[in-house]
Amino acid sequence: MGDVIDLTLVSDARRYFQKLLDSRGLNYFLRKDGGRLFQIEQSKVEMIVRTAARSRPSHLPRPPQHAVDHCRKEIRRELIRRVVEAMLQTGL
């Protein structure tokens, strides 16, 4: 049986992510004290997914855990893609 993906949750998370990205920039999502040059701040990803899940209409059930996990992975992938794009633009 295939996994159920909550497209509304993913769409809402992407929209919220884009708003934060536009207002705060890519550095907002990166850890400042990490040992790596670019390390994603996991709490920011969690905040985006949590906000998207809470913004659902009250008559809808809570999204299943595997749908939340998928949404988290999608946001992380987008962040990684944007970090790599920024690295390529700066010549790192």
N, CA, C and O of each residue as an XYZ file, in Angstrom:
368
protein
N       0.848     -1.177      0.000
C       0.000      0.000      0.000
C       0.889      1.233      0.000
O       1.877      1.283      0.732
N       0.560      2.202     -0.790
C       1.350      3.415     -0.890
C       1.125      4.360      0.278
O       0.101      4.303      0.958
N       2.082      5.212      0.492
C       1.960      6.217      1.549
C       1.044      7.338      1.091
O       1.011      7.692     -0.087
N       0.308      7.886      2.033
C      -0.547      9.030      1.763
C       0.253     10.288      2.065
O       0.798     10.447      3.157
N       0.318     11.179      1.083
C       1.040     12.430      1.263
C       0.010     13.548      1.325
O      -0.838     13.667      0.441
N       0.083     14.345      2.344
C      -0.845     15.452      2.518
C      -0.329     16.643      1.715
O       0.524     17.397      2.183
N      -0.848     16.800      0.517
C      -0.382     17.863     -0.369
C      -0.713     19.246      0.165
O       0.022     20.200     -0.091
N      -1.793     19.366      0.894
C      -2.147     20.652      1.492
C      -1.108     21.060      2.527
O      -0.712     22.224      2.594
N      -0.673     20.108      3.324
C       0.356     20.382      4.330
C       1.653     20.809      3.670
O       2.278     21.776      4.105
N       2.067     20.102      2.625
C       3.302     20.439      1.915
C       3.180     21.813      1.268
O       4.119     22.608      1.318
N       2.043     22.095      0.666
C       1.823     23.383      0.016
C       1.850     24.527      1.028
O       2.472     25.561      0.785
N       1.176     24.339      2.161
C       1.178     25.371      3.206
C       2.580     25.582      3.774
O       2.983     26.713      4.044
N       3.315     24.491      3.953
C       4.675     24.597      4.483
C       5.577     25.333      3.503
O       6.385     26.168      3.911
N       5.448     25.034      2.224
C       6.250     25.737      1.220
C       5.913     27.223      1.175
O       6.805     28.060      1.038
N       4.648     27.546      1.287
C       4.234     28.946      1.282
C       4.801     29.698      2.496
O       5.302     30.814      2.357
N       4.720     29.088      3.679
C       5.262     29.703      4.882
C       6.785     29.813      4.789
O       7.363     30.821      5.194
N       7.428     28.777      4.259
C       8.879     28.794      4.063
C       9.279     29.955      3.147
O      10.244     30.666      3.430
N       8.545     30.144      2.061
C       8.856     31.219      1.120
C       8.691     32.591      1.765
O       9.480     33.500      1.509
N       7.670     32.740      2.598
C       7.475     34.017      3.304
C       8.648     34.305      4.230
O       9.161     35.424      4.263
N       9.071     33.296      4.981
C      10.214     33.476      5.878
C      11.496     33.739      5.098
O      12.314     34.568      5.498
N      11.665     33.047      4.005
C      12.850     33.230      3.178
C      12.894     34.642      2.607
O      13.953     35.270      2.589
N      11.765     35.141      2.147
C      11.708     36.495      1.601
C      11.957     37.554      2.669
O      12.617     38.560      2.409
N      11.433     37.330      3.860
C      11.563     38.353      4.897
C      12.878     38.271      5.675
O      13.420     39.301      6.075
N      13.397     37.061      5.894
C      14.583     36.906      6.747
C      15.845     36.483      6.007
O      16.950     36.704      6.503
N      15.706     35.892      4.852
C      16.874     35.459      4.094
C      17.300     34.042      4.443
O      16.814     33.449      5.406
N      18.207     33.516      3.649
C      18.667     32.139      3.792
C      19.459     31.918      5.080
O      19.404     30.835      5.662
N      20.187     32.930      5.525
C      20.995     32.781      6.740
C      20.154     32.509      7.976
O      20.661     31.947      8.947
N      18.895     32.889      7.968
C      18.001     32.636      9.092
C      17.874     31.138      9.358
O      17.684     30.733     10.505
N      17.974     30.323      8.331
C      17.785     28.884      8.446
C      19.075     28.132      8.714
O      19.054     26.910      8.860
N      20.194     28.831      8.781
C      21.481     28.181      8.977
C      21.981     28.387     10.393
O      21.805     29.454     10.981
N      22.605     27.354     10.930
C      23.144     27.400     12.286
C      24.386     28.275     12.295
O      25.265     28.132     11.446
N      24.449     29.164     13.242
C      25.567     30.108     13.325
C      26.781     29.514     14.026
O      27.914     29.870     13.702
N      26.562     28.615     14.982
C      27.658     28.094     15.790
C      28.084     26.690     15.396
O      28.867     26.064     16.110
N      27.592     26.188     14.287
C      27.917     24.825     13.867
C      29.351     24.697     13.398
O      29.974     25.679     12.995
N      29.861     23.504     13.450
C      31.219     23.243     12.994
C      31.342     23.258     11.477
O      32.427     23.475     10.937
N      30.248     23.033     10.808
C      30.247     23.034      9.348
C      30.029     24.444      8.834
O      29.508     25.308      9.540
N      30.431     24.659      7.608
C      30.255     25.970      6.998
C      28.782     26.311      6.847
O      28.361     27.413      7.200
N      27.996     25.378      6.326
C      26.558     25.558      6.169
C      25.851     24.389      6.827
O      25.909     23.268      6.321
N      25.191     24.631      7.936
C      24.447     23.586      8.618
C      23.034     24.099      8.872
O      22.852     25.176      9.439
N      22.038     23.326      8.453
C      20.647     23.736      8.578
C      20.224     23.666     10.039
O      20.522     22.700     10.741
N      19.535     24.690     10.477
C      18.980     24.746     11.837
C      17.689     23.930     11.840
O      16.678     24.366     11.291
N      17.720     22.755     12.452
C      16.582     21.843     12.431
C      15.353     22.450     13.096
O      14.229     22.151     12.692
N      15.538     23.286     14.095
C      14.386     23.884     14.780
C      13.590     24.799     13.855
O      12.380     24.946     14.025
N      14.248     25.408     12.888
C      13.540     26.276     11.932
C      12.680     25.442     10.987
O      11.571     25.841     10.633
N      13.195     24.286     10.583
C      12.414     23.378      9.738
C      11.201     22.880     10.512
O      10.092     22.835      9.978
N      11.412     22.507     11.769
C      10.309     22.049     12.612
C       9.260     23.140     12.780
O       8.062     22.859     12.752
N       9.699     24.380     12.953
C       8.776     25.496     13.125
C       7.891     25.653     11.889
O       6.690     25.892     12.014
N       8.471     25.522     10.710
C       7.707     25.658      9.470
C       6.653     24.558      9.369
O       5.492     24.838      9.068
N       7.045     23.322      9.615
C       6.118     22.197      9.510
C       5.032     22.307     10.575
O       3.860     22.058     10.289
N       5.400     22.669     11.774
C       4.432     22.819     12.868
C       3.420     23.920     12.553
O       2.223     23.753     12.787
N       3.905     25.045     12.021
C       3.016     26.147     11.671
C       2.056     25.742     10.561
O       0.875     26.086     10.605
N       2.549     25.021      9.577
C       1.688     24.556      8.483
C       0.627     23.588      9.013
O      -0.525     23.636      8.584
N       1.007     22.721      9.931
C       0.048     21.760     10.495
C      -0.997     22.468     11.340
O      -2.162     22.070     11.335
N      -0.612     23.501     12.058
C      -1.557     24.239     12.905
C      -2.490     25.136     12.109
O      -3.578     25.470     12.579
N      -2.080     25.525     10.921
C      -2.895     26.440     10.134
C      -4.027     25.728      9.399
O      -4.830     26.372      8.723
N      -4.096     24.420      9.525
C      -5.173     23.664      8.881
C      -6.517     24.032      9.492
O      -6.589     24.356     10.678
N      -7.572     23.988      8.703
C      -8.911     24.226      9.267
C      -9.215     23.218     10.368
O      -8.762     22.075     10.314
N      -9.966     23.637     11.344
C     -10.218     22.796     12.519
C     -11.058     21.558     12.199
O     -11.010     20.576     12.940
N     -11.820     21.592     11.116
C     -12.644     20.429     10.789
C     -11.831     19.299     10.153
O     -12.327     18.178     10.034
N     -10.606     19.574      9.748
C      -9.741     18.536      9.191
C      -8.976     17.827     10.305
O      -8.591     18.451     11.293
N      -8.759     16.535     10.146
C      -7.986     15.818     11.175
C      -6.511     16.213     11.112
O      -6.034     16.771     10.124
N      -5.810     15.904     12.199
C      -4.365     16.149     12.215
C      -3.712     15.299     11.135
O      -4.149     14.179     10.869
N      -2.661     15.835     10.513
C      -2.004     15.035      9.467
C      -1.299     13.827     10.084
O      -0.793     13.906     11.203
N      -1.265     12.712      9.354
C      -0.558     11.519      9.856
C       0.939     11.803     10.006
O       1.490     12.667      9.324
N       1.574     11.073     10.895
C       2.992     11.300     11.184
C       3.863     11.130      9.954
O       4.808     11.897      9.770
N       3.576     10.146      9.101
C       4.411      9.952      7.918
C       4.241     11.110      6.933
O       5.164     11.417      6.179
N       3.070     11.755      6.930
C       2.875     12.930      6.075
C       3.680     14.110      6.608
O       4.232     14.891      5.833
N       3.746     14.240      7.926
C       4.553     15.300      8.545
C       6.030     15.049      8.263
O       6.774     15.984      7.968
N       6.454     13.799      8.353
C       7.850     13.454      8.054
C       8.196     13.771      6.601
O       9.274     14.289      6.312
N       7.284     13.458      5.701
C       7.512     13.761      4.286
C       7.619     15.272      4.071
O       8.476     15.740      3.321
N       6.763     16.013      4.721
C       6.789     17.480      4.605
C       8.116     18.032      5.116
O       8.695     18.929      4.504
N       8.589     17.503      6.220
C       9.866     17.923      6.792
C      11.007     17.664      5.800
O      11.890     18.505      5.626
N      10.980     16.509      5.163
C      12.011     16.165      4.175
C      11.960     17.108      2.975
O      13.000     17.508      2.451
N      10.761     17.458      2.545
C      10.609     18.360      1.405
C      11.192     19.744      1.715
O      11.867     20.337      0.873
N      10.933     20.252      2.906
C      11.468     21.566      3.291
C      12.982     21.497      3.400
O      13.671     22.416      2.958
N      13.515     20.423      3.982
C      14.968     20.262      4.075
C      15.607     20.188      2.689
O      16.655     20.793      2.461
N      14.991     19.455      1.764
C      15.516     19.362      0.403
C      15.563     20.732     -0.262
O      16.538     21.075     -0.930
N      14.512     21.502     -0.074
C      14.474     22.841     -0.671
C      15.551     23.730     -0.066
O      16.196     24.500     -0.778
N      15.749     23.629      1.240
C      16.809     24.403      1.889
C      18.179     23.990      1.373
O      19.014     24.847      1.087
N      18.418     22.704      1.252
C      19.698     22.218      0.750
C      19.927     22.711     -0.673
O      21.025     23.147     -1.020
N      18.887     22.639     -1.489
C      19.010     23.117     -2.868
C      19.381     24.594     -2.902
O      20.230     25.006     -3.692
N      18.750     25.385     -2.052
C      19.037     26.818     -2.037
C      20.421     27.130     -1.474
O      21.076     28.068     -1.930
N      20.871     26.357     -0.490
C      22.220     26.557      0.050
C      23.256     26.229     -1.014
O      24.221     26.972     -1.192
N      23.062     25.120     -1.721
C      23.996     24.742     -2.785
C      24.005     25.800     -3.881
O      25.064     26.156     -4.398
N      22.832     26.299     -4.231
C      22.746     27.354     -5.238
C      23.507     28.597     -4.792
O      24.210     29.216     -5.591
N      23.368     28.964     -3.521
C      24.086     30.127     -2.990
C      25.587     29.885     -2.982
O      26.363     30.799     -3.261
N      26.006     28.660     -2.663
C      27.435     28.329     -2.659
C      28.011     28.429     -4.066
O      29.114     28.940     -4.261
N      27.253     27.934     -5.045
C      27.729     28.014     -6.422
C      27.824     29.452     -6.914
O      28.721     29.783     -7.689
N      26.913     30.303     -6.474
C      26.946     31.702     -6.886
C      28.124     32.436     -6.274
O      28.677     33.348     -6.891
N      28.516     32.048     -5.063
C      29.655     32.718     -4.426
C      30.982     32.097     -4.811
O      32.037     32.676     -4.551
N      30.944     30.925     -5.427
C      32.169     30.294     -5.884
C      32.827     29.392     -4.859
O      34.018     29.104     -4.975
N      32.084     28.936     -3.855
C      32.656     28.018     -2.845
C      32.763     26.627     -3.374
O      33.220     25.730     -2.665
